[in-house]
Amino acid sequence: MKIGKYKYDTSSISDLHHFGVDTESREIWLIPWDDYAQGAIDPIYGDPGVEYIMANRFLRNLHLLMNIGPEPILIHMNTHGGDWYHGMAVYDAIKTCPCYVTIVNYTHARSMSSLILCAADRRVMMPHSVFMFHDGSMGYDGTAKQYLTEAEQLKQTGAQMLDIYVDCMKKHSELWRDKSPTVCRKWLRDRMDKKEEVYLRPQEAIDNGFADAVFDGDWDALGDKP
């Protein structure tokens, strides 16, 4: 990605803001859809997190760039987390993308967005962003039978979440590469049992295999394949 390489007209600027994609520089913005977010503000974090509108728009944008060509894709991610199923749709799309994918993370990779970050080929943290993992939660509205079914499903998604983190730890961390999956999973489980939300600073995320680099200000090289 070369900064200043492209010239934008009014229509391309409008497309970027309305659709969250730049086909020339091959960048996608994984951020809340502004019009939807205004009506679904999270009382704590502000944005509504990953939901069906964000996921559907992202899937269209990713496949658009894949169909245009095989060059690397840069994703700008700024969301606090969100729905498991829509988030995993985003995760799976990135994980199976044939193009080299870099995600640069702003503010926080937390909960669902921490898993999405793990899907990229290169995972870059902004200097003051954080990585956070915790147990998932669910809302309940229905019969006792529905509650039991959803509770069992939550256990299964929690196990899948740990599998993704453990895979990152063993593949990308010198600290954990020679450790067994059981030891890695215990480390995660112990921290989630002690704290409701476990925060890691950028270098801590890198040390444990959840990120690859802290952004150094070189925008021209950010989206390039090493």
N, C-alpha and C positions, 0 to 999 in steps of 0.2 A: 504494500500500500504506500503510495507516494503522496504526501500532503501537497496540495497546491497544483496537482497534475491536471485536475478536471475543472472545467468551467460550467457553472450551473445557470440555467435560465429559470424563469419564474415557475414553469411547469415542473421541472425536475426538483426544485426546492419544495414545491407543494407535495409531490409524490413522496419525497423523503419524510416529510412531517406527517403526512396522512397514512402512509403505508409502512413506514419504518424500514425501508430498504433503499440502498444506493447500488444500482446495477453496474455502474461504472467502476466504483472502487471495491465492489463486492463486500459491502458491509450491511449488517442487519442489526437493528436495535430491538433487543428483547426487554421491553419496558411496558408499563401499563398503557393501554389505549386511553388517551386523555379524556375523551368524552365519557367513556364508561367509568373511568376512575373517579370522576367528579360525583357520580351517583353511588359509588361503592367505596367510600373512603374508610380505610381501616382506622379504628379509633386510636391505635398505638403507633403504627408504622406509616400511616398515610396512604400508601398505595394498596390496592386490593390483592396484590400477589398474582401468581400465575392462575389464570382462569381460562375458560373456553375461548374467549375472544382473543386474548393474547396468544394462546397456543395455536389457534387456527390461522391467525395472521402470520405467525412465525413459520408454520409448516408450509404455507404458500410461498413465503419469501425464500425459504431455504431451497425448496424444489425449483423455484424460478432460477436461482443462481446456479444450482446444479445442472439445470438444462442448458444454461447459457454456455457453460464451460467448466473445465476441471481445475481452474486456478483456486488458490486458497481463499477461504472465507473468514472474515472477521466479525465476531458477534460482540456488541456492546450490551452488557447485562446490568440492569439496575432494578431489582425487584427483591422484596424481602422474603419471598417464599411462595406458598400458595397450595393449590389443590394437588393431591398426590397423582391422580390419574391424568389430568391435563399436563402436569409437570413431567410425568414419565413419558408422555407422548413427545414432548420436546426433547427429553433425554434420549429416547430411542432414535429420534430423527437425527440428532447430532452424532450419536454413536455409530450409526450405520451410514452416515454421509460419506461418499467416496472422495470428497474434497478434503484437503487439510483444513481443520477448523481451529481457530484461536478464539477463546473467550477472554475478554478483558472485563473484570468484575469491579463495579463501582459500589460504594456504600457497604453492602453486606451480601455475602453468599451465605444465606441462612436457611435452614430447614430445606424446603424443596429446591431452592436455587443453589444450595450447596451441592446437591446431587447433580443438578444440571451442569454446574461447573466441572464436575468430575468426568463428564462425557466428552469434553473437548480433547483434541490432540495436544494443544498447548493452553495452559490455564494461567492467566496473568492477573495478579491482584493489584489494584491501585494502592498506593502507599498507606492510605488511612482507611482502607476497607477492612472488613473482618470476615472470618469464616465461622459459622456456627452450626452445630448439630445438636439434636435433641430427639426425644421420643415424639412421635406424631400424636395428634389428637383428633377427635371426631366429635361432631354434634349428634345428638340423639333425638329423634322424633318419630315415634311409631310404637309398635307392639313389643312385648317382651321378647318374642321370637325374633323380630327384626334386630333388636338390640344385641342379642347373642350372636346372630349372624354377622353383624357389623363388627362386634368386638373380636371375633375370630379372624375376620378379614384384616383388622388393624394389626393383629399379631403377625399375620403373614407379610403385610407390607413393611412392618418393622424389621422383620428378618431380611427382606430384600434390601432395605436401606443399609443394614449393617454389611451385607455381602458387597455392596458397591463400595462402601468406605474401606473395607478390608482389602478389596482388589486394588484400590488406589495405594493403600499403605504398602502392600507387598511389591507392587510394580514400580513405585516411584520414590520410595524412601529407603535410604541406606540404614536407617534405624530399625526398619521392620522387615526388610527383604528376606532375612534368614529366619524370621520368626514364623511360627505356625499360624494358620488362620484362627485357631482357637485362642492363642495368646493375643492376637490383634483384636479379636472380637471382645475379649475380656477387658482390654484396655479401654475400648469404647464404652462398653457396658458399665464399667466402674465409674467412669466420669459422668455418664448420663444419670447414674443412680445417685451420685453425690450432688449434682447440680441440675436444675431444671433445664438450663441452656448452657452449653459448653462453647465458649468463645475462644478462637485462636487468632492471634495477630498474623499478618502476612507471612513473616518468616517462620512462625510456628506451623502454619498451614503447609508451607513448603517442606519443612523438616519432617512432617508426618505424612507427606505424599499426597496432600489434597490440592496443591498448587505447584506451579513450576517456576514462577518468577514474580518479582515485584516490578511494576512498570517503571522504567528508567527515564522516560520522557522522549524516547526515540520513536516518534509516531511513524516515520517512514518504514521502519523495520517491524513494527508491531504485528501486522497481519501476514508477514511473509513466512513461508515454510523454511525452517532452519536448514 
